Amino acid sequence: MLATLQIGAMRITLALNTLKLVLRQAGLDLFTVRRRYDDIPWPHATKGFLKMKQKIPGILAQMDLADEDAARAADWQERK
């Protein structure tokens, strides 16, 4: 059994899918792993960094990595 981090880049994903098939023929399974810190921002990472940049304060607040002021700013930004 082998594990790799989940990667969103299409070319890498295609290569990993090919690798999964080759490894499966050799009797090995390859599966992807995503950490909690990856789960929270993942849905926002669809249009590149500049689009996601606006979501960072809210993401940090969700991860308990932001102070109260940042959390309030994130709430305000989402209501805009």
C-alpha positions as CSV (number, residue, x, y, z in Angstrom):
1,M,0.0,0.0,0.0
2,L,1.3,3.4,-1.0
3,A,0.0,6.9,-0.2
4,T,0.4,10.3,-1.8
5,L,-1.0,13.7,-1.0
6,Q,-3.9,14.8,-3.1
7,I,-2.8,17.1,-5.9
8,G,-5.2,19.2,-7.9
9,A,-3.0,19.9,-11.0
10,M,-4.6,18.0,-13.9
11,R,-1.4,16.8,-15.4
12,I,-0.2,15.4,-12.1
13,T,-3.5,13.8,-11.4
14,L,-3.5,12.1,-14.8
15,A,0.0,10.8,-14.1
16,L,-1.0,9.5,-10.7
17,N,-4.0,7.7,-12.2
18,T,-1.7,6.0,-14.7
19,L,0.7,5.1,-11.8
20,K,-2.3,3.6,-9.9
21,L,-3.0,1.2,-12.7
22,V,0.6,0.1,-13.0
23,L,0.9,-0.4,-9.3
24,R,-2.4,-2.3,-9.1
25,Q,-1.1,-4.7,-11.7
26,A,1.9,-5.2,-9.4
27,G,-0.4,-5.9,-6.5
28,L,0.0,-2.5,-4.8
29,D,-2.7,0.1,-4.1
30,L,-2.0,3.8,-4.3
31,F,-4.4,6.1,-2.5
32,T,-4.6,9.8,-1.9
33,V,-4.5,11.5,1.5
34,R,-5.8,14.9,2.4
35,R,-5.2,16.5,5.8
36,R,-7.7,18.6,7.7
37,Y,-5.7,21.7,6.8
38,D,-6.2,20.8,3.1
39,D,-9.9,20.0,3.5
40,I,-10.9,23.4,4.6
41,P,-9.4,25.5,1.8
42,W,-9.7,22.9,-1.0
43,P,-13.3,23.9,-2.1
44,H,-12.1,27.5,-2.5
45,A,-9.1,26.7,-4.7
46,T,-10.8,26.6,-8.0
47,K,-9.8,29.8,-9.9
48,G,-6.2,30.4,-8.8
49,F,-4.7,32.3,-5.9
50,L,-6.1,35.8,-6.5
51,K,-9.7,34.5,-6.3
52,M,-8.8,32.5,-3.2
53,K,-7.0,35.3,-1.5
54,Q,-10.3,36.9,-0.5
55,K,-11.2,33.8,1.3
56,I,-8.0,33.4,3.4
57,P,-9.2,35.3,6.5
58,G,-12.3,33.0,6.7
59,I,-10.2,29.9,6.1
60,L,-7.8,30.9,8.9
61,A,-10.7,31.6,11.2
62,Q,-12.2,28.1,10.4
63,M,-8.8,26.6,11.3
64,D,-8.6,28.6,14.6
65,L,-5.5,30.3,13.3
66,A,-6.9,33.8,13.2
67,D,-7.6,36.4,15.9
68,E,-11.0,37.9,16.6
69,D,-10.4,40.9,14.3
70,A,-9.5,38.7,11.4
71,A,-12.6,36.5,11.9
72,R,-14.8,39.6,11.9
73,A,-13.2,40.8,8.7
74,A,-13.8,37.5,7.1
75,D,-17.5,37.5,8.1
76,W,-17.8,41.0,6.7
77,Q,-16.0,40.0,3.5
78,E,-18.3,37.0,2.9
79,R,-21.4,39.2,3.4
80,K,-20.2,41.7,0.7
